[in-house]
Amino acid sequence: MLHSRSDYDRIQDPYGLIPNDEPVMLLRGQDKFAPELVLIWATKLRLDGGNPEMARMMEDHAQKMIYWQNNVFVKQPDLPC
């Protein structure tokens, strides 16, 4: 799994389902842009005839991110120092 940030290389794929050279992106709950992006993704999945259960799962996940931001922490994404 190919991360854009080397500090995310510790994120594992224990079953080896993601090829080593496949680009992936991690959106954290504290990222102020994450919930909107996840909701857009779910909408695009629905509009493209994708799995509605998966779209609903992602919408629910976006709501958890919104809750996190309202009750725990929110900030702009940044790079490690």
Buried (B, 14 or more C-beta within 10 A) or exposed (E): BEBEEEEBEEEEEEEEEBEEEEEEEEBEBBBEEBBEBBBEBBEEBBEEEEEEEEBEEBBEBBEEBBEBBEEEEBEEEEEEE
